[in-house]
Amino acid sequence: MSFDNVCPGAKKILQPSPEDFFCKKCGTKVEIWTDEMTSLCPKCGSTVSRAREASCLDWCASAEQCLGVMKYNKLLRDGMIEKTDPKNKDRKK
């Protein structure tokens, strides 16, 4: 699959990469991939979370088609994306 023509909002999801965060409980570096919200600390077992960022995937009418139904629904369940009305990006559907 070529990612040359992929929307920039979907690129981090379709081409995930690791990012480092630190456990608030023990300070251990924890890797969370860009298509995930949380990971477990390998040292103490605590859940480490990333801050949710607003994305065009929240309001884009083509987001489900762009990501694929299964990935889109998983991201909705995990809180990575949130459906909003494109006319009012602050208000949920």
PDB file of N, CA, C and O in Angstrom:
ATOM      1  N   MET A   1       0.846  -1.186   0.000  1.00  0.00           N
ATOM      2  CA  MET A   1       0.000   0.000   0.000  1.00  0.00           C
ATOM      3  C   MET A   1       0.884   1.240   0.000  1.00  0.00           C
ATOM      4  O   MET A   1       1.800   1.356   0.814  1.00  0.00           O
ATOM      5  N   SER A   2       0.611   2.155  -0.904  1.00  0.00           N
ATOM      6  CA  SER A   2       1.363   3.405  -0.985  1.00  0.00           C
ATOM      7  C   SER A   2       0.691   4.459  -0.112  1.00  0.00           C
ATOM      8  O   SER A   2      -0.533   4.589  -0.106  1.00  0.00           O
ATOM      9  N   PHE A   3       1.509   5.209   0.624  1.00  0.00           N
ATOM     10  CA  PHE A   3       0.986   6.249   1.496  1.00  0.00           C
ATOM     11  C   PHE A   3       1.263   7.637   0.938  1.00  0.00           C
ATOM     12  O   PHE A   3       1.153   8.628   1.661  1.00  0.00           O
ATOM     13  N   ASP A   4       1.624   7.722  -0.350  1.00  0.00           N
ATOM     14  CA  ASP A   4       1.953   9.004  -0.959  1.00  0.00           C
ATOM     15  C   ASP A   4       0.766   9.970  -0.969  1.00  0.00           C
ATOM     16  O   ASP A   4       0.945  11.170  -0.761  1.00  0.00           O
ATOM     17  N   ASN A   5      -0.430   9.464  -1.207  1.00  0.00           N
ATOM     18  CA  ASN A   5      -1.612  10.318  -1.320  1.00  0.00           C
ATOM     19  C   ASN A   5      -2.499  10.270  -0.085  1.00  0.00           C
ATOM     20  O   ASN A   5      -3.692  10.562  -0.167  1.00  0.00           O
ATOM     21  N   VAL A   6      -1.932   9.905   1.051  1.00  0.00           N
ATOM     22  CA  VAL A   6      -2.700   9.798   2.289  1.00  0.00           C
ATOM     23  C   VAL A   6      -2.849  11.172   2.928  1.00  0.00           C
ATOM     24  O   VAL A   6      -1.915  11.973   2.945  1.00  0.00           O
ATOM     25  N   CYS A   7      -4.032  11.422   3.446  1.00  0.00           N
ATOM     26  CA  CYS A   7      -4.302  12.654   4.174  1.00  0.00           C
ATOM     27  C   CYS A   7      -3.321  12.775   5.334  1.00  0.00           C
ATOM     28  O   CYS A   7      -3.065  11.784   6.018  1.00  0.00           O
ATOM     29  N   PRO A   8      -2.766  13.962   5.574  1.00  0.00           N
ATOM     30  CA  PRO A   8      -1.822  14.130   6.684  1.00  0.00           C
ATOM     31  C   PRO A   8      -2.416  13.749   8.047  1.00  0.00           C
ATOM     32  O   PRO A   8      -1.686  13.302   8.932  1.00  0.00           O
ATOM     33  N   GLY A   9      -3.721  13.920   8.223  1.00  0.00           N
ATOM     34  CA  GLY A   9      -4.362  13.560   9.481  1.00  0.00           C
ATOM     35  C   GLY A   9      -4.377  12.068   9.737  1.00  0.00           C
ATOM     36  O   GLY A   9      -4.435  11.637  10.888  1.00  0.00           O
ATOM     37  N   ALA A  10      -4.325  11.274   8.680  1.00  0.00           N
ATOM     38  CA  ALA A  10      -4.370   9.817   8.808  1.00  0.00           C
ATOM     39  C   ALA A  10      -2.986   9.180   8.772  1.00  0.00           C
ATOM     40  O   ALA A  10      -2.836   8.009   9.120  1.00  0.00           O
ATOM     41  N   LYS A  11      -1.992   9.924   8.363  1.00  0.00           N
ATOM     42  CA  LYS A  11      -0.661   9.347   8.166  1.00  0.00           C
ATOM     43  C   LYS A  11      -0.092   8.709   9.438  1.00  0.00           C
ATOM     44  O   LYS A  11       0.464   7.612   9.382  1.00  0.00           O
ATOM     45  N   LYS A  12      -0.229   9.395  10.596  1.00  0.00           N
ATOM     46  CA  LYS A  12       0.295   8.850  11.851  1.00  0.00           C
ATOM     47  C   LYS A  12      -0.436   7.569  12.261  1.00  0.00           C
ATOM     48  O   LYS A  12       0.116   6.734  12.977  1.00  0.00           O
ATOM     49  N   ILE A  13      -1.678   7.422  11.800  1.00  0.00           N
ATOM     50  CA  ILE A  13      -2.469   6.242  12.127  1.00  0.00           C
ATOM     51  C   ILE A  13      -2.131   5.097  11.173  1.00  0.00           C
ATOM     52  O   ILE A  13      -1.957   3.958  11.605  1.00  0.00           O
ATOM     53  N   LEU A  14      -2.039   5.398   9.891  1.00  0.00           N
ATOM     54  CA  LEU A  14      -1.780   4.367   8.893  1.00  0.00           C
ATOM     55  C   LEU A  14      -0.311   3.974   8.800  1.00  0.00           C
ATOM     56  O   LEU A  14       0.009   2.874   8.351  1.00  0.00           O
ATOM     57  N   GLN A  15       0.581   4.861   9.219  1.00  0.00           N
ATOM     58  CA  GLN A  15       2.020   4.590   9.282  1.00  0.00           C
ATOM     59  C   GLN A  15       2.490   4.886  10.706  1.00  0.00           C
ATOM     60  O   GLN A  15       3.230   5.845  10.928  1.00  0.00           O
ATOM     61  N   PRO A  16       2.061   4.060  11.679  1.00  0.00           N
ATOM     62  CA  PRO A  16       2.396   4.369  13.069  1.00  0.00           C
ATOM     63  C   PRO A  16       3.894   4.306  13.342  1.00  0.00           C
ATOM     64  O   PRO A  16       4.635   3.554  12.709  1.00  0.00           O
ATOM     65  N   SER A  17       4.308   5.112  14.297  1.00  0.00           N
ATOM     66  CA  SER A  17       5.702   5.120  14.739  1.00  0.00           C
ATOM     67  C   SER A  17       5.710   5.255  16.259  1.00  0.00           C
ATOM     68  O   SER A  17       4.748   5.758  16.838  1.00  0.00           O
ATOM     69  N   PRO A  18       6.780   4.813  16.908  1.00  0.00           N
ATOM     70  CA  PRO A  18       6.821   4.895  18.369  1.00  0.00           C
ATOM     71  C   PRO A  18       7.178   6.287  18.854  1.00  0.00           C
ATOM     72  O   PRO A  18       7.962   6.997  18.224  1.00  0.00           O
ATOM     73  N   GLU A  19       6.595   6.669  19.981  1.00  0.00           N
ATOM     74  CA  GLU A  19       6.941   7.915  20.660  1.00  0.00           C
ATOM     75  C   GLU A  19       7.192   7.573  22.120  1.00  0.00           C
ATOM     76  O   GLU A  19       6.539   6.689  22.675  1.00  0.00           O
ATOM     77  N   ASP A  20       8.134   8.268  22.740  1.00  0.00           N
ATOM     78  CA  ASP A  20       8.480   7.995  24.125  1.00  0.00           C
ATOM     79  C   ASP A  20       7.746   8.913  25.090  1.00  0.00           C
ATOM     80  O   ASP A  20       7.648  10.120  24.869  1.00  0.00           O
ATOM     81  N   PHE A  21       7.233   8.323  26.161  1.00  0.00           N
ATOM     82  CA  PHE A  21       6.579   9.020  27.256  1.00  0.00           C
ATOM     83  C   PHE A  21       7.202   8.499  28.542  1.00  0.00           C
ATOM     84  O   PHE A  21       7.918   7.498  28.519  1.00  0.00           O
ATOM     85  N   PHE A  22       6.945   9.150  29.643  1.00  0.00           N
ATOM     86  CA  PHE A  22       7.492   8.701  30.914  1.00  0.00           C
ATOM     87  C   PHE A  22       6.369   8.358  31.878  1.00  0.00           C
ATOM     88  O   PHE A  22       5.382   9.086  31.986  1.00  0.00           O
ATOM     89  N   CYS A  23       6.528   7.256  32.569  1.00  0.00           N
ATOM     90  CA  CYS A  23       5.567   6.800  33.560  1.00  0.00           C
ATOM     91  C   CYS A  23       5.537   7.814  34.707  1.00  0.00           C
ATOM     92  O   CYS A  23       6.578   8.173  35.256  1.00  0.00           O
ATOM     93  N   LYS A  24       4.337   8.267  35.060  1.00  0.00           N
ATOM     94  CA  LYS A  24       4.195   9.237  36.145  1.00  0.00           C
ATOM     95  C   LYS A  24       4.446   8.607  37.508  1.00  0.00           C
ATOM     96  O   LYS A  24       4.725   9.312  38.477  1.00  0.00           O
ATOM     97  N   LYS A  25       4.349   7.281  37.585  1.00  0.00           N
ATOM     98  CA  LYS A  25       4.532   6.605  38.864  1.00  0.00           C
ATOM     99  C   LYS A  25       6.005   6.323  39.163  1.00  0.00           C
ATOM    100  O   LYS A  25       6.469   6.564  40.277  1.00  0.00           O
ATOM    101  N   CYS A  26       6.754   5.805  38.155  1.00  0.00           N
ATOM    102  CA  CYS A  26       8.137   5.396  38.425  1.00  0.00           C
ATOM    103  C   CYS A  26       9.185   6.085  37.553  1.00  0.00           C
ATOM    104  O   CYS A  26      10.383   5.933  37.794  1.00  0.00           O
ATOM    105  N   GLY A  27       8.743   6.850  36.531  1.00  0.00           N
ATOM    106  CA  GLY A  27       9.675   7.590  35.688  1.00  0.00           C
ATOM    107  C   GLY A  27      10.294   6.808  34.546  1.00  0.00           C
ATOM    108  O   GLY A  27      11.128   7.344  33.816  1.00  0.00           O
ATOM    109  N   THR A  28       9.907   5.558  34.376  1.00  0.00           N
ATOM    110  CA  THR A  28      10.453   4.725  33.303  1.00  0.00           C
ATOM    111  C   THR A  28       9.957   5.214  31.944  1.00  0.00           C
ATOM    112  O   THR A  28       8.804   5.623  31.806  1.00  0.00           O
ATOM    113  N   LYS A  29      10.845   5.169  30.932  1.00  0.00           N
ATOM    114  CA  LYS A  29      10.454   5.530  29.568  1.00  0.00           C
ATOM    115  C   LYS A  29       9.531   4.443  29.013  1.00  0.00           C
ATOM    116  O   LYS A  29       9.831   3.253  29.100  1.00  0.00           O
ATOM    117  N   VAL A  30       8.401   4.874  28.441  1.00  0.00           N
ATOM    118  CA  VAL A  30       7.403   3.958  27.902  1.00  0.00           C
ATOM    119  C   VAL A  30       7.120   4.345  26.457  1.00  0.00           C
ATOM    120  O   VAL A  30       6.895   5.517  26.154  1.00  0.00           O
ATOM    121  N   GLU A  31       7.132   3.373  25.581  1.00  0.00           N
ATOM    122  CA  GLU A  31       6.876   3.597  24.161  1.00  0.00           C
ATOM    123  C   GLU A  31       5.379   3.456  23.887  1.00  0.00           C
ATOM    124  O   GLU A  31       4.761   2.449  24.234  1.00  0.00           O
ATOM    125  N   ILE A  32       4.810   4.484  23.257  1.00  0.00           N
ATOM    126  CA  ILE A  32       3.421   4.421  22.808  1.00  0.00           C
ATOM    127  C   ILE A  32       3.426   4.739  21.313  1.00  0.00           C
ATOM    128  O   ILE A  32       3.961   5.761  20.884  1.00  0.00           O
ATOM    129  N   TRP A  33       2.827   3.857  20.540  1.00  0.00           N
ATOM    130  CA  TRP A  33       2.773   4.073  19.094  1.00  0.00           C
ATOM    131  C   TRP A  33       1.748   5.151  18.763  1.00  0.00           C
ATOM    132  O   TRP A  33       0.803   5.366  19.521  1.00  0.00           O
ATOM    133  N   THR A  34       1.931   5.828  17.635  1.00  0.00           N
ATOM    134  CA  THR A  34       1.073   6.956  17.264  1.00  0.00           C
ATOM    135  C   THR A  34      -0.373   6.552  16.982  1.00  0.00           C
ATOM    136  O   THR A  34      -1.240   7.421  16.891  1.00  0.00           O
ATOM    137  N   ASP A  35      -0.655   5.262  16.843  1.00  0.00           N
ATOM    138  CA  ASP A  35      -2.034   4.819  16.649  1.00  0.00           C
ATOM    139  C   ASP A  35      -2.614   4.218  17.934  1.00  0.00           C
ATOM    140  O   ASP A  35      -3.608   3.493  17.888  1.00  0.00           O
ATOM    141  N   GLU A  36      -1.990   4.521  19.082  1.00  0.00           N
ATOM    142  CA  GLU A  36      -2.450   4.035  20.379  1.00  0.00           C
ATOM    143  C   GLU A  36      -2.558   5.199  21.360  1.00  0.00           C
ATOM    144  O   GLU A  36      -1.852   6.200  21.235  1.00  0.00           O
ATOM    145  N   MET A  37      -3.446   5.055  22.329  1.00  0.00           N
ATOM    146  CA  MET A  37      -3.608   6.076  23.372  1.00  0.00           C
ATOM    147  C   MET A  37      -2.823   5.737  24.625  1.00  0.00           C
ATOM    148  O   MET A  37      -2.362   6.633  25.332  1.00  0.00           O
ATOM    149  N   THR A  38      -2.664   4.438  24.907  1.00  0.00           N
ATOM    150  CA  THR A  38      -2.044   4.023  26.157  1.00  0.00           C
ATOM    151  C   THR A  38      -1.090   2.856  25.949  1.00  0.00           C
ATOM    152  O   THR A  38      -1.118   2.171  24.927  1.00  0.00           O
ATOM    153  N   SER A  39      -0.248   2.654  26.952  1.00  0.00           N
ATOM    154  CA  SER A  39       0.625   1.494  27.018  1.00  0.00           C
ATOM    155  C   SER A  39       0.904   1.236  28.496  1.00  0.00           C
ATOM    156  O   SER A  39       0.723   2.121  29.332  1.00  0.00           O
ATOM    157  N   LEU A  40       1.341   0.027  28.809  1.00  0.00           N
ATOM    158  CA  LEU A  40       1.669  -0.295  30.192  1.00  0.00           C
ATOM    159  C   LEU A  40       3.149  -0.088  30.442  1.00  0.00           C
ATOM    160  O   LEU A  40       3.981  -0.416  29.596  1.00  0.00           O
ATOM    161  N   CYS A  41       3.474   0.453  31.593  1.00  0.00           N
ATOM    162  CA  CYS A  41       4.865   0.635  31.992  1.00  0.00           C
ATOM    163  C   CYS A  41       5.481  -0.743  32.215  1.00  0.00           C
ATOM    164  O   CYS A  41       4.938  -1.551  32.969  1.00  0.00           O
ATOM    165  N   PRO A  42       6.616  -1.016  31.561  1.00  0.00           N
ATOM    166  CA  PRO A  42       7.233  -2.333  31.719  1.00  0.00           C
ATOM    167  C   PRO A  42       7.813  -2.565  33.115  1.00  0.00           C
ATOM    168  O   PRO A  42       8.045  -3.706  33.512  1.00  0.00           O
ATOM    169  N   LYS A  43       8.047  -1.484  33.852  1.00  0.00           N
ATOM    170  CA  LYS A  43       8.645  -1.623  35.183  1.00  0.00           C
ATOM    171  C   LYS A  43       7.599  -1.804  36.285  1.00  0.00           C
ATOM    172  O   LYS A  43       7.702  -2.733  37.086  1.00  0.00           O
ATOM    173  N   CYS A  44       6.589  -0.919  36.333  1.00  0.00           N
ATOM    174  CA  CYS A  44       5.628  -0.966  37.438  1.00  0.00           C
ATOM    175  C   CYS A  44       4.221  -1.400  37.030  1.00  0.00           C
ATOM    176  O   CYS A  44       3.376  -1.640  37.892  1.00  0.00           O
ATOM    177  N   GLY A  45       3.960  -1.505  35.718  1.00  0.00           N
ATOM    178  CA  GLY A  45       2.654  -1.960  35.243  1.00  0.00           C
ATOM    179  C   GLY A  45       1.581  -0.890  35.175  1.00  0.00           C
ATOM    180  O   GLY A  45       0.441  -1.187  34.818  1.00  0.00           O
ATOM    181  N   SER A  46       1.919   0.349  35.511  1.00  0.00           N
ATOM    182  CA  SER A  46       0.945   1.437  35.431  1.00  0.00           C
ATOM    183  C   SER A  46       0.595   1.739  33.977  1.00  0.00           C
ATOM    184  O   SER A  46       1.396   1.506  33.071  1.00  0.00           O
ATOM    185  N   THR A  47      -0.600   2.256  33.770  1.00  0.00           N
ATOM    186  CA  THR A  47      -1.012   2.680  32.440  1.00  0.00           C
ATOM    187  C   THR A  47      -0.464   4.077  32.174  1.00  0.00           C
ATOM    188  O   THR A  47      -0.641   4.994  32.976  1.00  0.00           O
ATOM    189  N   VAL A  48       0.201   4.218  31.042  1.00  0.00           N
ATOM    190  CA  VAL A  48       0.740   5.510  30.621  1.00  0.00           C
ATOM    191  C   VAL A  48      -0.082   5.948  29.407  1.00  0.00           C
ATOM    192  O   VAL A  48      -0.286   5.170  28.476  1.00  0.00           O
ATOM    193  N   SER A  49      -0.550   7.194  29.423  1.00  0.00           N
ATOM    194  CA  SER A  49      -1.423   7.693  28.354  1.00  0.00           C
ATOM    195  C   SER A  49      -0.812   8.907  27.674  1.00  0.00           C
ATOM    196  O   SER A  49      -0.054   9.667  28.277  1.00  0.00           O
ATOM    197  N   ARG A  50      -1.153   9.066  26.432  1.00  0.00           N
ATOM    198  CA  ARG A  50      -0.803  10.276  25.695  1.00  0.00           C
ATOM    199  C   ARG A  50      -1.968  11.244  25.788  1.00  0.00           C
ATOM    200  O   ARG A  50      -3.099  10.819  26.023  1.00  0.00           O
ATOM    201  N   ALA A  51      -1.724  12.514  25.614  1.00  0.00           N
ATOM    202  CA  ALA A  51      -2.796  13.505  25.561  1.00  0.00           C
ATOM    203  C   ALA A  51      -3.503  13.368  24.219  1.00  0.00           C
ATOM    204  O   ALA A  51      -2.862  13.177  23.186  1.00  0.00           O
ATOM    205  N   ARG A  52      -4.813  13.466  24.242  1.00  0.00           N
ATOM    206  CA  ARG A  52      -5.577  13.390  23.001  1.00  0.00           C
ATOM    207  C   ARG A  52      -5.416  14.686  22.237  1.00  0.00           C
ATOM    208  O   ARG A  52      -5.595  15.770  22.792  1.00  0.00           O
ATOM    209  N   GLU A  53      -5.081  14.576  20.970  1.00  0.00           N
ATOM    210  CA  GLU A  53      -4.914  15.750  20.111  1.00  0.00           C
ATOM    211  C   GLU A  53      -6.085  15.843  19.151  1.00  0.00           C
ATOM    212  O   GLU A  53      -6.562  14.826  18.647  1.00  0.00           O
ATOM    213  N   ALA A  54      -6.543  17.045  18.901  1.00  0.00           N
ATOM    214  CA  ALA A  54      -7.591  17.245  17.900  1.00  0.00           C
ATOM    215  C   ALA A  54      -7.022  16.874  16.532  1.00  0.00           C
ATOM    216  O   ALA A  54      -5.841  17.085  16.254  1.00  0.00           O
ATOM    217  N   SER A  55      -7.870  16.330  15.703  1.00  0.00           N
ATOM    218  CA  SER A  55      -7.436  15.871  14.386  1.00  0.00           C
ATOM    219  C   SER A  55      -8.547  16.091  13.374  1.00  0.00           C
ATOM    220  O   SER A  55      -9.721  16.156  13.737  1.00  0.00           O
ATOM    221  N   CYS A  56      -8.180  16.204  12.121  1.00  0.00           N
ATOM    222  CA  CYS A  56      -9.184  16.308  11.068  1.00  0.00           C
ATOM    223  C   CYS A  56     -10.037  15.041  11.019  1.00  0.00           C
ATOM    224  O   CYS A  56     -11.145  15.061  10.482  1.00  0.00           O
ATOM    225  N   LEU A  57      -9.525  13.938  11.579  1.00  0.00           N
ATOM    226  CA  LEU A  57     -10.289  12.692  11.607  1.00  0.00           C
ATOM    227  C   LEU A  57     -11.524  12.810  12.492  1.00  0.00           C
ATOM    228  O   LEU A  57     -12.453  12.013  12.364  1.00  0.00           O
ATOM    229  N   ASP A  58     -11.543  13.800  13.392  1.00  0.00           N
ATOM    230  CA  ASP A  58     -12.697  14.026  14.260  1.00  0.00           C
ATOM    231  C   ASP A  58     -13.920  14.503  13.478  1.00  0.00           C
ATOM    232  O   ASP A  58     -15.049  14.167  13.835  1.00  0.00           O
ATOM    233  N   TRP A  59     -13.711  15.272  12.433  1.00  0.00           N
ATOM    234  CA  TRP A  59     -14.839  15.870  11.728  1.00  0.00           C
ATOM    235  C   TRP A  59     -14.926  15.531  10.244  1.00  0.00           C
ATOM    236  O   TRP A  59     -15.944  15.813   9.611  1.00  0.00           O
ATOM    237  N   CYS A  60     -13.896  14.940   9.685  1.00  0.00           N
ATOM    238  CA  CYS A  60     -13.876  14.660   8.247  1.00  0.00           C
ATOM    239  C   CYS A  60     -14.893  13.584   7.874  1.00  0.00           C
ATOM    240  O   CYS A  60     -14.916  12.507   8.470  1.00  0.00           O
ATOM    241  N   ALA A  61     -15.725  13.883   6.893  1.00  0.00           N
ATOM    242  CA  ALA A  61     -16.746  12.943   6.437  1.00  0.00           C
ATOM    243  C   ALA A  61     -16.138  11.694   5.803  1.00  0.00           C
ATOM    244  O   ALA A  61     -16.811  10.667   5.707  1.00  0.00           O
ATOM    245  N   SER A  62     -14.885  11.761   5.372  1.00  0.00           N
ATOM    246  CA  SER A  62     -14.227  10.624   4.729  1.00  0.00           C
ATOM    247  C   SER A  62     -13.309   9.850   5.665  1.00  0.00           C
ATOM    248  O   SER A  62     -12.617   8.937   5.215  1.00  0.00           O
ATOM    249  N   ALA A  63     -13.282  10.182   6.944  1.00  0.00           N
ATOM    250  CA  ALA A  63     -12.342   9.557   7.882  1.00  0.00           C
ATOM    251  C   ALA A  63     -12.507   8.041   7.939  1.00  0.00           C
ATOM    252  O   ALA A  63     -11.516   7.312   7.909  1.00  0.00           O
ATOM    253  N   GLU A  64     -13.735   7.564   8.019  1.00  0.00           N
ATOM    254  CA  GLU A  64     -13.970   6.123   8.104  1.00  0.00           C
ATOM    255  C   GLU A  64     -13.474   5.412   6.847  1.00  0.00           C
ATOM    256  O   GLU A  64     -12.864   4.346   6.931  1.00  0.00           O
ATOM    257  N   GLN A  65     -13.734   5.995   5.699  1.00  0.00           N
ATOM    258  CA  GLN A  65     -13.282   5.418   4.428  1.00  0.00           C
ATOM    259  C   GLN A  65     -11.753   5.491   4.322  1.00  0.00           C
ATOM    260  O   GLN A  65     -11.113   4.557   3.839  1.00  0.00           O
ATOM    261  N   CYS A  66     -11.188   6.587   4.767  1.00  0.00           N
ATOM    262  CA  CYS A  66      -9.753   6.817   4.697  1.00  0.00           C
ATOM    263  C   CYS A  66      -8.975   5.799   5.540  1.00  0.00           C
ATOM    264  O   CYS A  66      -7.964   5.254   5.097  1.00  0.00           O
ATOM    265  N   LEU A  67      -9.462   5.552   6.757  1.00  0.00           N
ATOM    266  CA  LEU A  67      -8.766   4.653   7.680  1.00  0.00           C
ATOM    267  C   LEU A  67      -9.176   3.199   7.535  1.00  0.00           C
ATOM    268  O   LEU A  67      -8.418   2.294   7.884  1.00  0.00           O
ATOM    269  N   GLY A  68     -10.369   2.978   7.024  1.00  0.00           N
ATOM    270  CA  GLY A  68     -10.944   1.634   7.013  1.00  0.00           C
ATOM    271  C   GLY A  68     -11.868   1.504   8.215  1.00  0.00           C
ATOM    272  O   GLY A  68     -11.593   2.067   9.275  1.00  0.00           O
ATOM    273  N   VAL A  69     -12.947   0.774   8.060  1.00  0.00           N
ATOM    274  CA  VAL A  69     -13.986   0.684   9.075  1.00  0.00           C
ATOM    275  C   VAL A  69     -13.444   0.124  10.391  1.00  0.00           C
ATOM    276  O   VAL A  69     -13.720   0.679  11.454  1.00  0.00           O
ATOM    277  N   MET A  70     -12.685  -0.953  10.333  1.00  0.00           N
ATOM    278  CA  MET A  70     -12.202  -1.578  11.571  1.00  0.00           C
ATOM    279  C   MET A  70     -11.277  -0.657  12.356  1.00  0.00           C
ATOM    280  O   MET A  70     -11.434  -0.503  13.567  1.00  0.00           O
ATOM    281  N   LYS A  71     -10.315  -0.043  11.671  1.00  0.00           N
ATOM    282  CA  LYS A  71      -9.370   0.848  12.360  1.00  0.00           C
ATOM    283  C   LYS A  71     -10.104   2.074  12.880  1.00  0.00           C
ATOM    284  O   LYS A  71      -9.852   2.514  14.001  1.00  0.00           O
ATOM    285  N   TYR A  72     -11.005   2.630  12.086  1.00  0.00           N
ATOM    286  CA  TYR A  72     -11.782   3.804  12.494  1.00  0.00           C
ATOM    287  C   TYR A  72     -12.571   3.505  13.774  1.00  0.00           C
ATOM    288  O   TYR A  72     -12.536   4.290  14.721  1.00  0.00           O
ATOM    289  N   ASN A  73     -13.277   2.375  13.801  1.00  0.00           N
ATOM    290  CA  ASN A  73     -14.074   2.018  14.972  1.00  0.00           C
ATOM    291  C   ASN A  73     -13.197   1.751  16.192  1.00  0.00           C
ATOM    292  O   ASN A  73     -13.585   2.100  17.308  1.00  0.00           O
ATOM    293  N   LYS A  74     -12.035   1.147  16.010  1.00  0.00           N
ATOM    294  CA  LYS A  74     -11.110   0.917  17.121  1.00  0.00           C
ATOM    295  C   LYS A  74     -10.635   2.256  17.699  1.00  0.00           C
ATOM    296  O   LYS A  74     -10.579   2.425  18.917  1.00  0.00           O
ATOM    297  N   LEU A  75     -10.297   3.193  16.829  1.00  0.00           N
ATOM    298  CA  LEU A  75      -9.832   4.505  17.282  1.00  0.00           C
ATOM    299  C   LEU A  75     -10.937   5.264  18.016  1.00  0.00           C
ATOM    300  O   LEU A  75     -10.661   5.981  18.977  1.00  0.00           O
ATOM    301  N   LEU A  76     -12.183   5.113  17.572  1.00  0.00           N
ATOM    302  CA  LEU A  76     -13.318   5.720  18.278  1.00  0.00           C
ATOM    303  C   LEU A  76     -13.438   5.119  19.675  1.00  0.00           C
ATOM    304  O   LEU A  76     -13.567   5.851  20.656  1.00  0.00           O
ATOM    305  N   ARG A  77     -13.397   3.786  19.769  1.00  0.00           N
ATOM    306  CA  ARG A  77     -13.498   3.109  21.073  1.00  0.00           C
ATOM    307  C   ARG A  77     -12.369   3.507  22.010  1.00  0.00           C
ATOM    308  O   ARG A  77     -12.585   3.691  23.208  1.00  0.00           O
ATOM    309  N   ASP A  78     -11.157   3.640  21.464  1.00  0.00           N
ATOM    310  CA  ASP A  78      -9.978   3.951  22.278  1.00  0.00           C
ATOM    311  C   ASP A  78      -9.858   5.438  22.620  1.00  0.00           C
ATOM    312  O   ASP A  78      -9.000   5.821  23.416  1.00  0.00           O
ATOM    313  N   GLY A  79     -10.708   6.275  22.028  1.00  0.00           N
ATOM    314  CA  GLY A  79     -10.670   7.700  22.318  1.00  0.00           C
ATOM    315  C   GLY A  79      -9.642   8.484  21.518  1.00  0.00           C
ATOM    316  O   GLY A  79      -9.357   9.638  21.838  1.00  0.00           O
ATOM    317  N   MET A  80      -9.082   7.868  20.477  1.00  0.00           N
ATOM    318  CA  MET A  80      -8.106   8.571  19.641  1.00  0.00           C
ATOM    319  C   MET A  80      -8.790   9.603  18.753  1.00  0.00           C
ATOM    320  O   MET A  80      -8.217  10.654  18.463  1.00  0.00           O
ATOM    321  N   ILE A  81     -10.012   9.305  18.322  1.00  0.00           N
ATOM    322  CA  ILE A  81     -10.798  10.248  17.526  1.00  0.00           C
ATOM    323  C   ILE A  81     -12.182  10.361  18.147  1.00  0.00           C
ATOM    324  O   ILE A  81     -12.629   9.483  18.886  1.00  0.00           O
ATOM    325  N   GLU A  82     -12.841  11.452  17.831  1.00  0.00           N
ATOM    326  CA  GLU A  82     -14.151  11.739  18.398  1.00  0.00           C
ATOM    327  C   GLU A  82     -14.997  12.372  17.299  1.00  0.00           C
ATOM    328  O   GLU A  82     -14.605  13.386  16.723  1.00  0.00           O
ATOM    329  N   LYS A  83     -16.147  11.785  17.007  1.00  0.00           N
ATOM    330  CA  LYS A  83     -17.021  12.347  15.968  1.00  0.00           C
ATOM    331  C   LYS A  83     -17.531  13.712  16.386  1.00  0.00           C
ATOM    332  O   LYS A  83     -18.063  13.881  17.483  1.00  0.00           O
ATOM    333  N   THR A  84     -17.367  14.681  15.506  1.00  0.00           N
ATOM    334  CA  THR A  84     -17.927  16.010  15.732  1.00  0.00           C
ATOM    335  C   THR A  84     -18.584  16.499  14.455  1.00  0.00           C
ATOM    336  O   THR A  84     -18.312  15.990  13.367  1.00  0.00           O
ATOM    337  N   ASP A  85     -19.432  17.468  14.595  1.00  0.00           N
ATOM    338  CA  ASP A  85     -20.115  18.069  13.456  1.00  0.00           C
ATOM    339  C   ASP A  85     -19.124  18.980  12.731  1.00  0.00           C
ATOM    340  O   ASP A  85     -18.560  19.879  13.353  1.00  0.00           O
ATOM    341  N   PRO A  86     -18.896  18.768  11.417  1.00  0.00           N
ATOM    342  CA  PRO A  86     -17.929  19.604  10.704  1.00  0.00           C
ATOM    343  C   PRO A  86     -18.296  21.084  10.678  1.00  0.00           C
ATOM    344  O   PRO A  86     -17.424  21.932  10.487  1.00  0.00           O
ATOM    345  N   LYS A  87     -19.577  21.405  10.867  1.00  0.00           N
ATOM    346  CA  LYS A  87     -19.990  22.805  10.872  1.00  0.00           C
ATOM    347  C   LYS A  87     -19.650  23.479  12.194  1.00  0.00           C
ATOM    348  O   LYS A  87     -19.488  24.698  12.260  1.00  0.00           O
ATOM    349  N   ASN A  88     -19.543  22.668  13.252  1.00  0.00           N
ATOM    350  CA  ASN A  88     -19.204  23.191  14.571  1.00  0.00           C
ATOM    351  C   ASN A  88     -18.256  22.187  15.219  1.00  0.00           C
ATOM    352  O   ASN A  88     -18.700  21.281  15.925  1.00  0.00           O
ATOM    353  N   LYS A  89     -16.968  22.339  14.988  1.00  0.00           N
ATOM    354  CA  LYS A  89     -15.982  21.361  15.417  1.00  0.00           C
ATOM    355  C   LYS A  89     -15.918  21.168  16.926  1.00  0.00           C
ATOM    356  O   LYS A  89     -15.305  20.210  17.397  1.00  0.00           O
ATOM    357  N   ASP A  90     -16.541  22.061  17.691  1.00  0.00           N
ATOM    358  CA  ASP A  90     -16.521  21.949  19.155  1.00  0.00           C
ATOM    359  C   ASP A  90     -17.686  21.116  19.688  1.00  0.00           C
ATOM    360  O   ASP A  90     -17.677  20.723  20.854  1.00  0.00           O
ATOM    361  N   ARG A  91     -18.676  20.845  18.862  1.00  0.00           N
ATOM    362  CA  ARG A  91     -19.882  20.154  19.321  1.00  0.00           C
ATOM    363  C   ARG A  91     -19.918  18.725  18.804  1.00  0.00           C
ATOM    364  O   ARG A  91     -19.692  18.495  17.616  1.00  0.00           O
ATOM    365  N   LYS A  92     -20.200  17.751  19.685  1.00  0.00           N
ATOM    366  CA  LYS A  92     -20.296  16.347  19.284  1.00  0.00           C
ATOM    367  C   LYS A  92     -21.596  16.107  18.547  1.00  0.00           C
ATOM    368  O   LYS A  92     -22.582  16.817  18.745  1.00  0.00           O
ATOM    369  N   LYS A  93     -21.583  15.083  17.680  1.00  0.00           N
ATOM    370  CA  LYS A  93     -22.798  14.646  17.001  1.00  0.00           C
ATOM    371  C   LYS A  93     -23.699  13.933  17.961  1.00  0.00           C
ATOM    372  O   LYS A  93     -24.780  13.486  17.577  1.00  0.00           O
TER     373      LYS A  93
END
